[in-house]
Amino acid sequence: MSKGQVSPQEMFNFIESELIESISLLDKKQGTGGNKIKQGQWNQAGAAALLVRLYLNAEKWIGTPKYTECATYAQKIIDGEYGTYSIADRWDAPYDWNNDTCDEVIYAFTCALTRARHHYDNSMYWWSLP
């Protein structure tokens, strides 16, 4: 049974602790040329990227700036601590049909060509539920 709504600080602390703990338990991206068959699987960089977003918005949600922490985890992604990622040479490469080969993509929702439309309407959420 839920204890009801918790404070923003309590929720922030929970999300932060889960992400920090998860990073070491997840796989690290191997090699270059995108995530290939592991596209859509959660990995260290994905968890770190969420942590970057959490810290970037911390001041808004909990009233405490966390820009130093934000920069630290962002730099770890850039430095390749969680696998090799780099900015693509084309602006549209992360959105292309073969983005599983793009080293700019940290995490992407997978889909087949015939099922791509589910990303643009409410049925996307039904495909994500167990």
N, C-alpha and C positions, 0 to 999 in steps of 0.2 A: 504494500500500500504506500502510495506517495505521501510524503510529509508536507506536500504543498509547494508553493513557489519559494525558492531560496533566494538569497540576496545575490546581486550581481558579483560581488566579491567571492562568495562561496562557489558560484558556478564557474567563474574565471579560474579559481584555484583548482577545481576538479578537472576542467578541460586541460589546463596547463600540465597538471601532474600526469594525466593519462597520455598526453602527447609526448612528454619527455620520456616517460617510461616505455612507450611504444617504439620510439626511434631505434633503440638498441635491439629490440625484439623482431623488427621487420627486416626484410631483405634489402640489400644495397644493390642499386642498379649496376649491372656488369657491362662493361664495354661501351662502345659508341654505336650509333645507328638507330637510336630510339629504344623503346621498351619492347619492341617486337611482340612475341607471344605473351609477354607479361603485361601488355597494355591493359589498363583497367584494374591491375592488382595494386593494392596499397603497398608502398615501400617507404624507406627511410626519408627520402626527399619529400614525398607527399606529406608525411607527418611534420617534417621540419617547415615546409611551406605553410601549413596551417598554423603552426606555432608563430611564424613570422606575421601572419595576418592577425592572430590573437594579440600579439604584442603591439603591432602597429595601431590597433584600435583600443588598446587598454585604457588610455586616458579618457576616452569617451565613455566607456562602460564602467570602469572602477575608479576613475578620478586620479589614477596614478600613471604617469608616463613610463613607458617601457621601451623607449626607442633604442637604448643601448642593447637590450636583449634582442630586439627586432633585428638590428644591424648584425649582431653576432651570428644568429642563425642564418640570416640571408648570406652572410659572407661564407659560412660553412658550405652552403649549397654552391655558391660560386666557385669556391676552392676545390670542389669535387669530393668533399668528405662523405657524401651520400651517393656518389656515382658521378659519371661525367655528363654534364649538361652544358649546352651552349646556345647562344642566340642563333637562330636559323638565318640563312643568307637571303631568304625571301620572306616578305611580310606574311604571306598566306600559308607558309609551310606547316605551322601548327594546326591549321584548319583543313588541310588538304585530306583527300580520301586515304592517303597512305601516311598519315601522321604517326603511325606506329614506328616509323623509321626516322622521326624528327627528334633530335637531341634537345630541342627547346621544351618539349612536352614533358612535364613531370608526372601529371596524372590526367587521364582522359577517360570519359565514358566510352565504352566500346559499343559498337553496333555493326550490323551487317548493312550493306548497301540498301537492301530492300526494307530495312527497319530503321533507317536513318531519321525518318520523319518523327519518330517518337520523342526526339529531343526537343521538339518545338510545340508540343501540346501537353495537356495534363496527363496523358497516358504514360509519359516518361516515368512518373512516380510509381505507377503500377508495375512496370517492368523492374523497378529497383527493389520492390518489397519481396520478402521471402514468401 
